[in-house]
């Protein structure tokens, strides 16, 4: 593996990292909602609206989550 390959892999991982982080955050929210529904034995309706910071190559990017 050459230095160019390592650099290319770094850029690929840097590009995918915010997407993966957002997916993991959504999955953890979904697990928490499911656990609350099981405990309460009822449907949980949730509205989440907040501005979350993601970064691409170290630069902050703001994404609104609903």
C-alpha positions as CSV (number, residue, x, y, z in Angstrom):
1,X,0.0,0.0,0.0
2,X,1.5,3.3,-1.1
3,X,1.2,6.7,0.6
4,X,-1.3,7.7,-2.1
5,X,-3.5,4.8,-1.2
6,X,-3.4,5.7,2.5
7,X,-4.2,9.3,1.6
8,X,-7.1,8.2,-0.6
9,X,-8.5,5.9,2.2
10,X,-8.2,8.8,4.7
11,X,-10.3,11.1,2.4
12,X,-12.9,8.3,1.8
13,X,-13.2,7.7,5.6
14,X,-13.4,11.4,6.3
15,X,-16.3,11.7,3.8
16,X,-18.2,8.8,5.1
17,X,-17.7,9.5,8.8
18,X,-20.4,12.2,9.3
19,X,-23.0,10.0,7.5
20,X,-22.1,7.0,9.7
21,X,-22.2,9.1,12.8
22,X,-25.7,10.5,11.9
23,X,-27.0,6.9,11.2
24,X,-25.7,5.7,14.6
25,X,-27.3,8.6,16.3
26,X,-30.6,7.9,14.7
27,X,-30.4,4.2,15.5
28,X,-29.7,4.9,19.2
29,X,-32.7,7.3,19.3
30,X,-34.9,4.6,17.8
31,X,-33.7,2.0,20.3
32,X,-34.5,4.4,23.2
33,X,-38.0,5.1,21.8
34,X,-38.6,1.4,21.4
35,X,-37.5,0.7,25.0
36,X,-39.8,3.5,26.3
37,X,-42.7,2.0,24.3
38,X,-42.1,-1.4,25.9
39,X,-41.9,0.0,29.4
40,X,-45.0,2.2,29.0
41,X,-46.9,-0.3,26.9
42,X,-48.0,2.5,24.7
43,X,-46.9,4.4,21.6
44,X,-44.4,7.2,22.0
45,X,-44.6,10.1,19.7
46,X,-41.5,12.3,19.6
47,X,-40.7,15.5,17.8
48,X,-37.0,16.3,17.8
49,X,-35.8,19.5,16.3
50,X,-32.3,20.6,17.0
51,X,-29.3,21.8,15.2
52,X,-26.5,19.3,15.3
53,X,-22.9,19.9,14.3
54,X,-21.1,17.5,12.0
55,X,-17.6,18.0,10.6
56,X,-16.2,17.3,7.2
57,X,-12.4,17.3,7.1
58,X,-12.4,19.2,10.4
59,X,-14.8,22.0,9.2
60,X,-18.1,22.2,11.0
61,X,-21.3,21.6,9.0
62,X,-24.6,22.3,10.6
63,X,-27.5,19.9,10.0
64,X,-31.0,20.3,11.2
65,X,-32.5,17.1,12.5
66,X,-36.3,16.6,12.8
